[in-house]
Amino acid sequence: MTTEHDMITTPVTTDMLRGFLEVETTARGLLPHRLPARARRQFPDDQLVVAEAQPSGVRLVFRTRATTVELDTLPTKRVYRGFPAMPDGVYDLLVDGRLAAQTTVIGGHVRTVTDLITQASELREGQPGTARFAELPEGDKTIEIWLPHTEVTELIALRTDAPVEKAPDSGRKVWLHHGSSISHGSNATHPTGTWPAIAATQGEVELVNLGFSGNALLDPFTARAMRDAPADLISVKIGINIVNADVMRLRAFTPAVHGFLDTLREGHPTTPLLVVSPILCPVQEDTPGPLMPELDGGAVRFRATGDPAERAAGRLTLTMIRDALAHVVEERATDDPHLHYLDGRDLYGETDFAELPLPDQVHPDPAGHRRIGENFGRLVFGEGGPFATGTAD
């Protein structure tokens, strides 16, 4: 049995992390961010402050012969007042690319959201905990610890029962993706079970996931962050948050899409760029937002509250969003052969909804995430797809 005295402590350093844009040094350790400080200073509210710091797709990667691994972290868990408690976030440990173990960290800070509309919240401070993995396979191996996609996670210390070495570069292309809570991983039960993680595995690429719950809103600071980030492949999944937050009309939406794409092209003029429209979401196909949460038998469900009659005045629905996006891409593609469009219903459409309905009317369940990820892998990374790719040059 491994004892505390047998363990080797290795500082957690930035070069051990993947899937982030910036790392903040804290009093205890490191806090990965998925948007840089310049962007974070421009956030209008706390919702994106929390979302970008939840490390969806962020992982710790290293080489070792260790059979026991411990990672001390300080998580920040999220609770919605009046709603059922969320389960603790899951840490996925992969050995040479295969899921080998999972665990959670008890304790930590608790952020209680007191108002679902404004996202006002209260923070109760707690203590760090340890994610412990034992009885791992013998021999040299690459370890990846994927951090919980639903919990802000401050990294404090790494302990192993054998020395740790830096993992070599995988040689894989970097896929930079931006989207909504579905891309962030809402309703996925563990971090490698989000649809972008599934698609990245299928496509054999390195994922940088900029999916932000409630915040795929064509924000200029997100576009600038993506413009400045290294990437071999870029995708943007646009529309659902625009509709369910009711933040734009058609007149503003189309120029905002052009502006977002213009900014991306400033830093990535010839990078394959895929625009993806929303997956099927029946409650918002032809009914505008805003979207409102409700308790239904102890479960959260969402309802669109807009008036369909206002579509004629430019109030947006998902059907209108898809038409606008297809037109924007068609128009721009005449001068941009590396720009592509994918109808989100090809990832999850009527047949998928009949088989795997959306439990809360908006977000897929774990099986739905797998369906979307596998369809994306086949249509986008597969033969003839816009991201058909192997290792980087």
C-alpha positions in Angstrom: 0.0 0.0 0.0 1.3 3.5 -0.9 1.7 5.7 2.1 1.9 9.5 2.3 5.7 9.2 2.8 6.1 7.3 -0.5 4.5 10.1 -2.6 6.4 12.6 -4.7 5.1 16.1 -4.8 5.4 17.8 -8.2 4.5 21.5 -8.7 1.5 21.9 -11.1 2.9 24.2 -13.8 1.3 25.8 -16.9 3.2 23.5 -19.3 1.3 20.5 -17.8 -2.1 21.9 -18.8 -4.0 21.7 -22.1 -7.2 23.3 -23.2 -6.9 26.7 -21.6 -6.2 30.2 -22.9 -4.7 31.7 -19.7 -3.6 30.6 -16.2 -4.0 32.8 -13.1 -1.5 32.3 -10.2 -3.4 32.3 -6.9 -2.4 32.2 -3.3 -2.8 28.4 -3.3 -1.8 27.4 -6.9 -3.1 27.8 -10.4 -6.6 28.7 -11.8 -7.1 27.9 -15.5 -9.2 30.3 -17.5 -10.8 29.8 -20.9 -10.8 33.6 -21.7 -7.9 36.0 -21.1 -7.8 38.7 -18.5 -8.5 41.4 -21.1 -11.7 39.7 -22.1 -12.7 39.0 -18.4 -12.5 42.7 -17.6 -15.2 43.3 -20.2 -17.8 40.9 -18.8 -21.1 42.5 -18.0 -22.2 40.1 -15.3 -21.2 37.2 -13.1 -22.6 34.4 -15.3 -19.7 34.5 -17.7 -17.2 35.0 -14.9 -18.3 31.6 -13.6 -18.7 29.9 -17.0 -15.3 30.7 -18.4 -13.5 29.6 -15.2 -15.3 26.2 -15.3 -12.6 24.2 -17.0 -14.6 22.4 -19.7 -12.0 20.6 -21.8 -9.1 21.6 -19.6 -6.8 18.7 -18.6 -3.5 18.0 -16.8 -1.2 15.9 -18.9 2.1 14.2 -17.9 4.2 11.0 -18.3 4.8 8.7 -15.3 5.1 5.1 -14.1 2.9 5.9 -11.1 0.1 3.7 -10.1 -1.3 6.2 -7.5 -2.0 9.8 -8.4 -3.4 12.5 -6.1 -4.4 16.0 -7.2 -5.3 18.6 -4.5 -7.8 21.1 -5.7 -10.1 23.8 -4.4 -13.4 23.4 -6.3 -16.2 25.9 -6.5 -19.5 24.1 -6.6 -22.7 25.7 -7.9 -26.2 25.6 -6.3 -29.4 27.1 -7.5 -31.6 28.3 -4.6 -34.9 26.4 -4.7 -33.7 23.8 -7.1 -32.3 20.3 -6.6 -28.6 20.1 -5.7 -26.2 19.3 -8.6 -23.9 16.3 -8.2 -20.2 16.8 -7.4 -18.1 17.4 -10.5 -16.2 14.4 -11.9 -12.5 14.1 -12.6 -11.7 11.8 -15.5 -8.3 10.1 -15.6 -7.2 8.7 -19.0 -4.3 6.3 -19.5 -2.8 6.6 -23.0 -6.1 8.1 -24.2 -8.5 5.6 -22.6 -10.7 6.4 -19.6 -9.3 4.4 -16.7 -10.7 6.0 -13.5 -13.1 8.7 -12.2 -13.5 10.4 -8.8 -14.9 13.6 -7.2 -13.6 16.1 -4.7 -15.7 16.7 -1.6 -15.9 20.1 -0.1 -14.7 23.4 -1.6 -16.5 26.7 -2.0 -20.2 26.8 -2.7 -21.7 29.5 -5.0 -25.5 29.8 -4.5 -27.3 31.4 -7.4 -30.1 33.4 -5.8 -31.7 34.8 -9.0 -31.9 32.8 -12.2 -32.6 35.9 -14.3 -29.7 38.1 -13.1 -27.5 35.2 -12.0 -26.9 37.0 -8.7 -25.1 34.7 -6.3 -23.6 34.3 -2.9 -20.3 32.6 -2.2 -19.6 30.4 0.9 -15.9 29.6 1.3 -14.8 26.0 2.0 -11.7 23.9 2.1 -9.6 22.1 -0.6 -9.9 18.4 -1.2 -8.1 15.6 -3.0 -8.9 13.7 -6.2 -7.2 10.3 -5.7 -6.7 7.6 -8.3 -5.1 4.2 -7.2 -4.3 0.9 -8.8 -3.4 2.4 -12.2 -1.7 0.2 -14.7 2.1 -0.4 -14.3 4.7 1.0 -16.7 5.3 4.2 -18.5 2.2 5.9 -19.6 0.6 9.3 -20.5 -1.9 10.4 -17.8 -4.6 13.0 -18.6 -6.7 14.3 -15.8 -9.7 16.1 -17.2 -11.1 18.6 -14.7 -14.8 18.8 -13.9 -16.6 20.8 -16.6 -19.1 22.1 -14.1 -16.8 23.3 -11.3 -14.3 26.2 -11.1 -11.2 24.3 -10.1 -8.1 25.8 -8.5 -5.1 23.4 -8.8 -2.9 23.1 -5.7 -0.6 20.1 -5.7 0.1 16.9 -7.6 1.4 13.8 -5.8 2.4 10.5 -7.4 4.3 7.3 -6.3 6.7 7.7 -9.2 8.4 10.6 -10.8 6.5 12.8 -13.3 7.8 14.0 -16.7 6.5 16.5 -19.2 4.4 14.8 -21.8 5.7 15.2 -25.4 3.7 17.2 -27.9 1.0 15.0 -29.4 1.6 16.4 -32.9 -2.2 16.7 -33.3 -4.0 19.7 -34.7 -5.6 22.1 -32.3 -9.4 22.5 -32.6 -10.7 25.7 -31.1 -14.5 25.6 -30.6 -16.9 28.2 -29.3 -20.5 27.5 -28.4 -23.3 27.6 -25.7 -24.1 25.5 -22.7 -24.5 22.4 -24.9 -20.9 22.8 -26.0 -19.9 23.6 -22.4 -21.4 20.2 -21.4 -24.7 20.9 -19.7 -26.3 17.5 -18.6 -23.1 15.6 -19.5 -22.1 13.5 -16.5 -18.3 13.8 -16.8 -15.8 15.9 -18.7 -14.9 13.5 -21.5 -18.6 12.8 -22.0 -19.3 16.3 -23.4 -20.0 16.3 -27.1 -16.8 18.4 -28.0 -14.6 16.0 -26.1 -16.2 13.0 -27.8 -15.8 14.6 -31.2 -12.1 15.6 -30.4 -11.3 12.0 -29.6 -12.9 10.8 -32.8 -11.1 13.4 -34.8 -7.8 12.8 -33.0 -7.3 16.5 -32.3 -6.4 18.7 -29.3 -9.5 20.4 -28.0 -9.7 24.0 -26.7 -13.4 24.3 -25.7 -14.8 27.8 -25.4 -18.3 26.7 -24.8 -19.8 29.0 -22.2 -23.2 28.3 -20.6 -25.6 31.1 -21.6 -22.9 33.1 -23.2 -22.5 32.3 -26.9 -23.7 35.8 -27.7 -21.3 36.9 -30.4 -19.3 39.0 -27.8 -16.5 40.9 -29.5 -14.1 40.0 -26.6 -14.7 36.3 -27.3 -13.9 36.8 -31.0 -10.7 38.7 -30.1 -9.6 35.9 -27.8 -10.2 33.3 -30.5 -8.4 35.6 -33.1 -5.3 35.6 -30.8 -5.3 31.9 -29.8 -3.3 29.3 -31.7 -5.6 27.1 -33.7 -5.4 24.8 -36.7 -9.2 24.3 -36.9 -12.0 26.6 -35.7 -15.7 26.2 -35.2 -18.4 28.5 -33.9 -21.8 27.2 -32.9 -24.1 30.2 -33.0 -27.8 30.9 -32.2 -29.4 29.2 -29.3 -28.3 31.7 -26.7 -29.1 34.6 -29.0 -32.7 33.3 -29.1 -33.2 32.1 -25.5 -31.8 35.3 -24.0 -33.7 37.4 -26.6 -30.8 39.8 -26.9 -30.9 40.7 -30.7 -33.3 41.2 -33.6 -32.5 40.1 -37.1 -31.2 43.5 -38.1 -28.5 43.4 -35.4 -27.8 39.6 -35.7 -26.6 39.4 -39.2 -24.0 42.2 -39.0 -22.8 40.8 -35.6 -22.1 37.4 -37.2 -20.2 39.1 -40.0 -18.2 41.2 -37.4 -17.4 38.0 -35.3 -16.1 36.2 -38.4 -14.2 39.3 -39.6 -12.4 39.3 -36.3 -11.6 35.6 -36.4 -10.2 36.1 -39.9 -7.8 38.8 -38.7 -5.8 36.2 -36.9 -6.7 33.1 -38.9 -7.1 34.2 -42.5 -7.0 30.7 -44.1 -7.7 28.4 -41.1 -10.6 26.0 -41.8 -13.6 27.7 -40.1 -16.9 26.0 -39.6 -20.1 27.9 -38.7 -22.7 25.6 -37.0 -26.3 26.5 -36.5 -28.4 25.3 -33.5 -29.4 21.7 -33.0 -33.1 20.9 -33.0 -34.9 22.5 -30.0 -38.6 22.3 -30.6 -39.6 24.8 -27.9 -37.6 27.5 -29.8 -37.8 26.5 -33.4 -40.6 29.0 -34.1 -41.2 30.7 -30.7 -38.9 33.6 -29.7 -37.3 33.9 -26.2 -36.7 34.7 -23.5 -36.5 31.2 -22.1 -37.7 30.7 -18.6 -36.9 27.8 -16.2 -39.6 26.0 -14.3 -39.7 23.2 -11.7 -41.7 20.2 -13.1 -41.9 17.3 -10.6 -38.6 18.2 -9.0 -36.8 18.6 -12.4 -35.9 21.8 -14.2 -37.6 22.4 -17.6 -37.5 25.4 -19.9 -40.3 27.2 -21.7 -40.0 29.9 -24.5 -42.1 32.9 -23.5 -42.0 35.1 -26.7 -44.8 35.8 -29.1 -44.4 34.1 -32.5 -46.3 36.9 -34.1 -43.3 39.2 -33.5 -41.2 37.2 -36.0 -42.3 39.5 -38.7 -40.7 42.4 -36.9 -37.4 40.5 -36.7 -37.7 38.8 -33.3 -35.5 35.8 -33.6 -36.3 32.0 -33.6 -34.0 29.1 -34.3 -35.5 28.7 -37.8 -34.7 32.3 -38.6 -31.2 32.0 -37.2 -30.4 29.0 -39.4 -31.6 30.8 -42.5 -29.5 33.9 -41.6 -26.3 31.8 -40.9 -26.6 29.8 -44.1 -27.0 33.1 -46.1 -24.0 34.7 -44.3 -21.7 31.7 -45.0 -22.9 31.4 -48.6 -22.2 35.0 -49.2 -18.8 35.1 -47.6 -17.6 31.7 -49.0 -17.3 33.3 -52.5 -14.2 35.0 -51.2 -13.3 32.6 -48.4 -12.9 29.0 -49.6 -12.0 27.8 -46.1 -15.3 28.8 -44.6 -18.0 26.1 -44.2 -21.5 25.8 -42.8 -23.2 22.9 -41.0 -26.9 22.8 -40.1 -27.0 21.8 -36.4 -30.0 19.5 -37.2 -27.5 17.2 -38.9 -26.0 16.7 -35.5 -29.3 16.3 -33.7 -32.5 16.5 -35.6 -36.1 15.1 -35.6 -35.0 11.4 -35.6 -32.6 12.0 -32.8 -35.2 14.0 -30.7 -37.7 11.1 -31.1 -35.1 8.6 -29.8 -33.2 10.8 -27.3 -35.5 13.7 -26.3 -34.1 16.7 -24.5 -34.9 16.1 -20.8 -35.3 19.8 -19.9 -36.5 20.8 -23.5 -33.1 22.4 -24.3 -30.0 20.4 -23.3 -29.2 16.8 -24.5 -28.7 14.0 -21.9 -25.4 12.0 -21.9 -26.6 9.8 -24.7 -27.5 12.9 -26.7 -24.0 14.3 -26.1 -22.6 11.1 -27.5 -24.9 11.3 -30.5 -23.9 14.9 -31.3 -20.2 14.2 -30.8 -20.2 11.1 -33.0 -22.2 12.9 -35.7 -19.8 15.8 -35.6 -16.8 13.4 -35.8 -18.3 11.7 -38.8 -19.5 14.8 -40.7 -16.7 17.2 -39.8 -13.6 15.2 -39.1 -14.5 12.2 -41.3 -13.5 11.7 -44.9 -14.6 14.6 -47.0 -15.4 16.7 -44.0 -14.2 20.3 -43.6 -11.8 19.3 -40.8 -10.7 16.0 -42.2 -7.3 15.9 -40.6 -4.4 13.9 -39.1 -1.3 15.2 -37.3 -0.2 18.8 -37.7 2.4 19.6 -40.3 
